[in-house]
Amino acid sequence: MKKTIITACCAGLLALTLLPAQAQFNVGKKIQNKLNQKVDQQIDKSIDDALEGPKKTNTKKDGNGVGSEVATADKAGNAAKTGDIKAWTKYDFVAGDKVMFADNLAGEENGEFPSRWDLLSGNAEIAMFEGEPVINLVQSQTDITPLMEGDAWLPETFTIEMDLFFDSDNSNVGYYIYLIPDGKYYKQEIHGDLWDPIDVRANGVRFKDYGSESTELKAAGIQGQWRHVAISFNKRSMKVYLDQQRLINIPNVNGKPSDLRIKIDKRIDANTMVKNVMIAEGGKKLYDQIMADGKFVTYGIKFDVNKANIRPESVGTLNSIVQLLQEQPTLKFSIEGHTDSDGEEDSNIKLSQQRAEAVRSYLVGQGIKDDRLTAKGWGESKPMDNNNTKEAKANNRRVEFVKL
């Protein structure tokens, strides 16, 4: 900074020697004002840094195995991408509490078929997009399903989440999400209406006669964008969300889900990709878990890779916790962050602490008194499961609310 100021001074003096006296005075005054502004800006920045503390970064590999920067949460905690989260305030989706299948595609080789999926038709391969691996559904009618043990492996209560890519809002591209196996295994007496898929388009979702297009998402426009799809199934009822919008709410579905398939239907040349697929089994209500175990565990609070930024699709889970704390004013929690065993132990502890603090900051920002909440990061030191499979690692990457 000093070098810049000196250089500016020298240039200013040289210019002054070439001008008349009055002009020299005016230019000299302007130069002095500019220098004063720069010095004031530097002083302000120094004061801000002293008050807020420096933002530290270091590089590591998290549970997804992808190297990226780890950002230290500041006072607002990098608590969330505020602009994004504001649009999700009415989102009420809450993820299940036991991970059954989770695939972030870590360790997959570019150009190969994804190792944890089966191909029923078409062509799919791993591709790198915006620096991360995705499943590229190369051609229309490509149909993939997770490799799971046994038949009819979906429980009666479950949630499914995934991110789907849309080049534009062209209606000639659709993702079909089936909750039954390949057609030859369909049984009318068991699967009923689930012969039909959940049809996901850029701005809308349909299942049989249910569903709609979101006027809000359509108005916002879409071009080269990921959409977050969430499905909640509870015995008979089904809800489907596209980003922050709940577009399907069926109280009584005719048929029992058993499997998951993702099939692409595209009638134009377009990029069609899938990532971040997670299936979780449902469980007890939060208060029931607290009464039974003295704590509850959630996988619905999601963060940017290797960062403490809360992703907007976490809002449903966070709002359910806010509601619980409002209804039970004597409850106090230790918010505890946990990671899997990937990466350096010290980095995992720091990251889990930052994430716990980000969650605490969000809840306090929603009106919960700060003396009811503490934050603690445990890193990889308290695993719930072994770290031998991706599902086990996903179960270890969690946020716990421990009753104080």
N, C-alpha and C positions, 0 to 999 in steps of 0.2 A: 504493500500500500504506500509506504514512504517513497519507494522508487517511482511509482506512478505520479505522485505529487511533485517530486523534483523535476521529472521530465516535463510535466505540464507547466511548471514555473519557467523553465528554460525556454520552452516554445513561446510562452507568453511574453517574456522579455525581448526575445528576438523580434516578435511582431511589433512590439511597442517602439523599437528603435526606428522602424520604417514608417511611422505615422506622425502627423502633426501633433502639437502639444495637447490640444483639446481632445483629439481622437485618442491620443495615448492615455489621457486621464480616464475617458469613458471605457475603453477596452480594459485598462488595468483594473478598473472598478468591477467590471463583469467577471474578469478572471478571479479576482479576490472572492467575489460572491460564490463562484463555482467551487473554489477551493474550500471555502467555509462549509458549503453544503456537503462536500465529500467527507470532510473531517467530521461533521455532525453525524452523517450516516454511519461512519466507522465507529464513532463513540456509541451511538445507539445500538449497533450490532454487538459491540463488546458488552454493553450493559445487559442486553437480552441474553447473550450467551452465559453471562455470570448468573443471572436469575434462573434461567431454565435448565442450565446444564448442557453440555455438548451432546450432540447426537452421535452415538457410536455405531459403527458397523463392523461386522466381521463375516467371513464367508465360511459356510459349513454345509453339510448335507443332512437334511432332516429325514423324517420317516418316508418321504417320497423319493429320496435318493437324488434329488436334483439340486445341484449347487446354486445358491443365490445369496443375496445379502440378508443378514439378520438385522433388522432395525430396532434400536432400543426405543421402547415406548417413552414418550415425553409425558407431561403432566396430564394432558387430555388423553394420554395413554396411547397415542396412535389408536385410540379406543375403537375407532371404526372409520370407515369412509363415510363421513357424516352425510354428504350429499346423496350417496346411494341409499343409505339406511332410511333417510326421511321418506323415500318413496315406498318403503316396505313396512310402514308402521302398522298396517292392518293385516299383515301376513301372519297367519295363525298355525302354520304347519309346524309340528314338533316331531323330530326324528325318533325312531325306536331306540331302545336302550341296550340292545345287544347286537353287535355287528355280525351279520351272517356272511356277507360278501362285500369286499371293498377292493377296487382295482384302480390305483393311480398310475399304472403302467410303468412303474419304476423298473429299470433293468431290462426293459424290452428293446429289441434291436430294430432299428429303422428298416422298413421294407419287409419285415417278417409278419406272419400272422400272430395276433395276440395270444400268448401262451395259456391264458386262463379262460379262453372262450372256445366254443365249438362253432364251426361254420355249417349252417344248414343249406345255404344256397348263396350264389354270387361270389363276390371277391372282397375281402377286407384285409387291411395291412396296417402296421404301425407306421405313422408318419410324424415328423417333427413340425410343429406349427407354433409360431410365436415363442419358440424356445422350449416347448414342452411336448412330450409324446401324446398322441391322440390315436384313436382308432378311426382310420379312414375307410368309410363304406364306399368302395370304389364305384360300384355300378348299381343301377336300380335293381330292386328285388333281393339285394344282399340281406341275409337273415342270420343273426348271430345269437347265441345263448350262453350264459355263464356255465362253466364246468362245475357242477355241483354233485355231491354224492346222493344217490337214491332218487326215487321218483316222487313227484308231488312234494317238493321240499319247502315250498312257501308255507309259513304258519298261518293261523287264522287272523292274526293281527300283525301287520308289518308296514314298513315304509320303504319306498324306493326313491332314490335321487340320482340325477345325472345331468350333465350339461350337453346340449345339442347345438350344433353350429348352423347358422343360416347366412348365406351370402346376401340375401335380400328378402323382401316380403312376398316374393313370387309364390303364388298358391300351388305351383306345379311341383313343389318339394314338400314331402311329408314324411315324418318318422312314425312308424306303426309300433306301438308298444303292446305286446301281447302278454297276458298273464296265464297262458296255457302253453303246453308243449306244441311241437310241430303237428300239423293238421291230422296226420294219420293216427295220432294218439288222442285226438279229441273225443270226448265222451259226453253226449248231450245230457245224460242224467247227472253228471258231475259238474261239467263246465258251463252248461246253460248258455247264457248270452255272451259269455266271454270268448266265444268264437270270434266276435268282432274285436278289433284292436282299439286302443286309445290312439286316436289320430292327432298328432301334434304338428301344427303348422307354425309359421313365424310369429303370428299374432293370435292364434286361437287353438282350442283343443275340442275334440268331439269324441263321444262314445255312444254309439247308436243314436238315439234321439236327444241325448243330453250334450251340454257343452255350448260354447259360444266363442266369438271372437272378442278380444279385448280392445275396446275403442281407445283406451288410454295407451296401451302398448303400440297400437297402430298409429296413433297421433304422434308418438315420440319418434317413429320411424326406425328402420333397421337396415344396416348395411354392414355385412361382415361381422356378425355379432353372435355371441353365445347366449342361449336361453337356458335358464335353470328350470328343470322339470322335477316336480315332487308329487309323489302318489302316496296317499295314506289309506290303508284298507283295515277296517276294524270289523271282523266277523262277516258283516253283510254290507256295511256302508263304505262308500268310496269317495274320496276327495282328490281332485287333481289340480295342481297349480302350475302356471306358466309364469316364471319370474315371481313377482309379488302378487299376481292376480289368481284368485281361486275361481276357476272357470267351470268346474264340475263338482256337484255335491249330490250324490245319490244315496238316499237312506237305506235302500234295499236292493242290492244287486242280485240278480238271478244267476247263480253259479259260484263255484268255489275256485279261487285262484290256486295254481299249483306250480307254475314255472314262470320264467321271464324270457321273452324274446324281443329283440330290437330289429326291425326290418325297415329298409329305406325304399321309398317310392319317389323317384324323381324323373320328370319328363323333360327336363332341360339339363344343360351342362352346368353343374353346380358342385361346390365343395360340400360334402356331407360327412360330418365327423362327430364322434362321441368321446366323452372323457368323464372322469370322476364318478363312476358308477358305484353306488353304495346301497346295500340292502340291509335293513336292520329289523330285528324282531321287536314288536311292541311289548309293553310291560305295565307295571303298576303306575298309578298316578303319583305325582311328586310327593304329596303329603303322606300317602300310604307308604312310600319308600322310606321317608324320614322316620315315620313311626316304627317301621320294622327294622331298619338298619342304622338309623342315626345319621343318614346321609342319602344323597341321590347322585347318580352318575349320569352325565349327559354327553352325547356325541353330536348334538344338534348345534353346538356353538363352533363355528368353523372360522378358520383364519387363512389369510394369504400365506402362501408357501414361505416357511421360515421367517415369518413376521408376526407381529402382534396386532395386525389390522384385522378387526372382526369383519367377516364377510356378511353382506346384507341378508343372505338366506338364513342367518342365525336369529333374525329378529323374532320369529315365531316362538322359538325356545326361550329367548331372553324375556319376551313379554309374559310368557307363562310363569316365569320365575318372579317377575315384578308383581304379577297378580297374587301369587302365593304369599309373598312378603307383605303385601298390602292386607290380605285377608288374615294373616297370622302375625300381628304386630310384635309379638314377643320373640319370634324366631330371629336368631343370629347365625351367620354362617362364616366359616372359613372357606374361601374360594380357592381351590387347589388345582394347579395345572400339572399335567403329566405328559410325558413323551414316551416314544418307544426307545429302543436301544441304539438306533442308528445315529451316527454322528458322535461328536466329542461330548463327554459327560458334562464338562463345565458349560459348554455352549447350550446343552439341553436344559440345564438348570436355569440359566439366564433366560432362555426363551420361554420356558414354562412360567417363570416368575413374571415376565413381561405380559404374557397372555392372561394370567390370573389378575394382574393389575388392570389390564384393559377391560376385562369383564366387570371388575369392581367399579371402574370409572363409568362404564355404561349404566350400571344399575343406579349408582348415585345420581347420575344425570337424569334418570327417570323419576327422581324424587325419593329414593330410599336413603335413609339417614346413614351417613358414612360410618357411625359407630356400631352399626349392625353387621358390618362386613369387614373381613380381613382378607389378605391375599398372600398365597404361598406357592412357590414353584418347587416341585420335587424332581423335575427332570425324569430320568429313567429309573429312579431308585425304588419306586413302588409299583411294579408291574402287576396288572390284574391277571395277565395271561403270559404264556411263554412268548418269545419273539421269533418263533420258527416259521410262522406263516403271515401272509399279509393281513388276514382277518385278526390274528392275535395281536399284531402290531397296531392295527386300527383300534382294537379294544383298549390297548394301552395308551393311545393318544386320546386323552379325554379331559374333561373338566369335572371335578367333584365339588359338591356343596356339602360340607361337613358341619353338622349342627354343633353350635357352641353352647 
